[in-house]
């Protein structure tokens, strides 16, 4: 069995216009077999509405190995990331809001896991 973990990593913050991310996997239990494709969708929310014009980056990792990294320009709709693995273990889908300088948004109210992408 393979467990896919959607890491919801951004919390609301008044200092950052109330950002949050709605992350969903195509299987509610998050369990996949080796070789199965996991489909993760994420919608960036700003001030309670789907964000438009904001940049979002998704990093998919297996243990400590980065499998892929995708960048999206949000258009108010969910972004879709697909990933699979050829061996048992965890897959992590981590999301970061990217500021105009190309760096991850940081500060009070933005959750950053010390071992995983935000």
Beta strands, then each sheet from edge to edge (+ up, - down):
strand 1: 2-6
strand 2: 19-25
strand 3: 31-32
strand 4: 38-46
strand 5: 49-50
strand 6: 52-62
strand 7: 65-75
strand 8: 79-83
strand 9: 90-98
sheet 1: 3+ 1- 9- 6+ 7-
sheet 2: 2+ 4- 5+
sheet 3: 2+ 4- 8+
end
